[in-house]
Structures are given as C-alpha cells and as structure tokens.
C-alpha cells in the first residue's frame, strides 16, 4: 500500500486550527480580540495568490484562459466526444451497460449524484445572479458555452480518476488527481514532478473544501434561510454541523446514498419552481434570449466590455460545474465499472446538467423578472448577495417561492458540503494516513459551525483561491496524460462497434 507523504499530521492540523483565529479577527476599536495584524497578514497572503491566478492577459485572467484553453483542447483532441457519445453516456447511467462484478464501491448513478451534489449548489443560484449583475445577461451565453466545452474536461479527469485509482484489500477505493498525477507521471518517466503536483493539489483540495465548499456554503445558505425562517446563526451552524458530521462518518457509501436521494429531490424542486416562473412569463422568453445574445456581443455599461462578459461567464461556469478542477474525479473513481472510459462518459453529463440546464433556468428567471437591472435591488447587487437576488426574482411571481428556494438552497449547500468533505478526506488520506482522518473530520465539522457565525472574508477568499489553484495543477497533468484517455476511448469505440455487429 502507498505510504502517506507525511507520517505526522500535527503540522497541518495546527495550521487548520489557526484558521478560526483569523476568522475572529475584529475591529480593534470595537473592543474585540486584537488579532487584526494576523488577519491582515493572512489577507496579504491571499491577495498574492489571487494576483497570480487572476493575472490579466489581454483582459483575461490567467486562470480563466487556462480553463478555456483546456476545455477547447480536450474537445478537439477527443473529436467532440461531448456530443458524439452523449446518448451513450445516458445509457450507462441508466445501468444499460453495467457489469455487476466490476470493482468499485458505488453505482454509476451514485457516483454521478455524489459529484453533482458537489457542483449543483449555490453556484447555480447565487453565482448565476452575480454573473448577470456584474457582466449583464450576455454572460449567460458564455457560461453555457463554458459548460458545453467543460464536458470534455470533465470526461478526461473522470477517466483518469478511474484508470489510476487504487483498490484496497477491503474493497475501498482511493482515486482522483493526486493518484493519476503521481502514478500517471511515473508511467511516463516524470515521477518526481508528478509527486510534487499531487502534493500541491491535495493541499489545495483540503483548503478549498474548508473555505469554498464549506464556510461559504454555510454563510450564503444562511442568508437565504433566515429571510424566511428567523433563526440564530449559531443554531443554524450547529444543526448543519451535526447533519454533516452524521453523514461524513459513514464515508462514500453514506454520502452516495444521501446524495442519491437529495440531488434528484432538490433538482426537481428548483427546476419545477423555475419552470413555473418561465411558464407564467412564457411570452417573455423570446425577448429574454434576444437580450442574452445581444448583450453577449454588445454589452451595455459592463466593465471590460465583451471581454468582461466572457470572463464572467466562463468564470462562473467553472465555479459551478468544476470542470478542469479535478474534484469530481475523486467521486467517480469509486464507481463500479470494468472500463475507466465508461465512467469518464458518465462524468461529462455533469456540466450539461449543472450549467446548460440548471444555470440557464436561473439566468432566464433573473432576466425575465428584470431584477438584474432594477434600481430597487441595487443594494443587493452591490453587496454580491446572489442568492438573495435570485430569491427576489422568484418572489416576484409567487410570494411563497422564496420559502421553496430557501429549502433548495439549504439542500444545495448541505449536499455540496458532504461531497466535498469526501474529496478533502481523500486528499488528507493521501498526504497523511487513514488513522488521522478523525482529526480532519472534526476540523471540517468545526468549520461548518464557524461559517455560520463569522464573516471571515480572508479565509473565504483563500478557499476561492485554492479552489482555482486546483485547476492549475490538475489541468497541467491532464495535458500530459491525454493520450492515455484517447487510447482508451478508441479501444472502447472499437468495442462498441464489434458489440453492435
């Protein structure tokens, strides 16, 4: 069995324990704990990471260009597999091509549900509204294009996650970018580089899980829930912490079962609400699409013009569906399958469901109801409260819709947190050992509580920064290993042809 890179987890544990210290840094004048200097130093560190990731090249942030180029490259290299085998991917999820004796821990559907539960979340509700507020309705078109191209990126990473996974003696699976970066690079004679990339990716995954996928989810969902249900933040944080703790202790089996139940329910609830609004405003849909297309190429009063709109669209697309980030490969590695390429095809459905379907529904609701440019909601837009803006849009049609949205937001946040807890758990296990997982789980549950009672901007920014940093290391490795995926895809297509004959 592969030995963990670090035998002792005390150092990173100490680092995580220091996070709450920065969280509670407060204004000295208010008489609160005098930790401003620590918070300021941490803020400068985070800013340094942002300056690198979002370094502008011709108006495009480096990380956005990196993700766009990767998505285009994989789409062309795999001969538009995102469109050619889309129908076949649906058949795989339905179980049409299952092998009951294949190794793995969960079904294709459960793996897809687990990965979707991590991506279908506040990015679909808050992120879309923010993208339209900042970049105008035109951002929707570029967000959709990003989702379609991102299907190929997701297919590559999920295939690699399966191809280089490790199946332990007890049947449990360990897989994801940290494994295909280390094991895949070893195959092509670049083992030291692969190990470094795997370590950096794992560290970023853990921090992203604590920030972007935990504390941000709690904070944003609380803002939506408290609008319809008056509740103290510490009570909300405690309830979520307990629920998350009960689920993540059960591992991927429990997470897969819960996700397999919650994801269909929350998607149906949210999509049904959005469809109702669209039906009520059916005559406005053509003009909404016209506005989206017009604003995509000739935006009005948008900083950065067309480039600004494109950046907002692709950035929010990635934050929503996580294509190229590598996170979903960890969940798909656990699926029962006899061919890695089959799980890769299942993975490409995620950006389509998440971005092309659900995000577009949110966008149409926001545009049709006119809240995106209504002066009455200027304060909400400036505050960046995307979930609140979407709630207002839903509430303009039927007054009780915000209640339904609050339920959806809660489920979205909860499902995202439990799935990402599994991602970070595998990264922690890769760096340290299974024996120290209890330390990680306690810290993750603790961060859930903190996310409800504090406004740790620097910590949340750090979560965002590490989230996008995951894509830097993951995509770099995917470029080197693409040929492995192409070979598997060609073999699988030959197999399908023979099967038909």
Secondary structure, 3 states (H helix, E strand, C coil): CCCCCCCCCHHHHHHHHHHHHHHCCCCHHHCCCCCHHHHHHHHHHHHHHHHHHCCEECCEEHHHHHHHHHHHHHHHHCCCHHHHCHHHHHHHHCCCCCCCCCCCCECHHHHHHHHHHHHCCHHHHHHHHHHHHHHCCCHHHHHHHHHHHHHHHHHHHHHHHHHCCEECCCCCEECCHHHHHHHHHHHCCCHHHHHHHHHHHHHHHHHHHHHHHHHHHHHHHHHHHCCCCCCCHHHHHHHHHHHHHHHHCCHHHHHHHHHHHHHHHHHHHHHHHHHHHHHHCHHHHHHHHHHHHHHHHCCCCCCCHHHHHHHHHHHHHHHHHCCCCCHHHHHHCCECCCCHHHHHHHHCHHHHHHHHHHHHHHHHHHHHHCCCCCHHHHHHHHCCCHHHHHHHHHHCCCCCHHHHHHHHHHHHHHHHHHHHHHHHHHHHHHHCCHHHHHHHHHHHHHHHHHHHHCCCHHHHHHHHHHHHHHHHHHHHHHHHHHHHHHHHHHHHHHHHHHHHC
